[in-house]
Amino acid sequence: MSPFSATAYAPATVANLGPGFDVLGLALASPGDRVTVEHSSSPGVTLKAITGHSDSLPLDPARNTACIAASYVLRQIAPEAGITLTLEKGLPLASGLGSSAASAVAGAVAVNALFGSPLSRIELLPACVEAESVVSGRHADNVAPALLGGVVLVTGTTADAVHRLPAPPGLYLAVVTPAVAVPTAQARAVLPATVPLTAMVHQTAQVALLVHALYAGDIALLARAAGGDRVIEPARAHLMPYLTEAKQVAAESGALTTIISGAGPTLCAFCDTQRSAEKTATALVAFYQQMGLAAQGQATTVAPDGARVIDVH
Ligand code: HSE
């Protein structure tokens, strides 16, 4: 008998990893979003409720990434069926933690699970990319790691363009979000349309070094490469409150380097011990508070697995 309800969790993600704009991303062990879907007599997807970080999230299913991805999967596997969808937002919006991607991935995985998981994990990618493209642009550097876990290189938006990379053991991350919304569209609008050849050469070298460091399991080298972005961060720095000072605070707490997570304003500090990640997260939250900004932070790690089905009954 078909289950009545399915719930899936999808993790936050850090896109870009510094120089790898739109091509690199990793899944975080926490936080994340949850989606529960249930059968309904009305065809298609009905949005039942949004809880948690739900402020200003569109209730229109056509603008909500969990619903868009769920509809896409439903059309593929049970086009006549109907479901209701409940979204529990563990991630703040416009924070640089892949909030829209986590909702999309959790929606796609939950619907697939409700119908017995006929699609493989990677076969859910098109639904997630489609949903992400409605709110944040057509790029897979958040949805691919949210779906698959670990560190991921995306050279396009189709399944054959997704490449899992090794995550070095011993890498700890301090992830801190000041209470400032930076919509991805705005953070993309400030980027240069062209870059000088010298910048292109430098950026290419940093991405190659970063991939080499992942395979070598060299966290110090990884941090050096991640900190080597000379194109995206300078263009976005004015959107990130107190960026220079925050990076200094993180360095003084033992962080090896600090990057903007995705389109920001979340900062992600790379650390080689759990203790320095905890110290960095605490120091950054305190720093933002001194500056009059509420902030949330935590020490976390790379999640080796991406989204998961957490309940089917
Ligand atoms: N690569 C994207 C960006 C991630 O930096 O704009 C945010 O969705």
Residues whose N, C-alpha, C, O or C-beta is under 5 A from the ligand:
A	BS01	HSE	A15 F21 D22 S136 D141 T184 R188 G262 A263
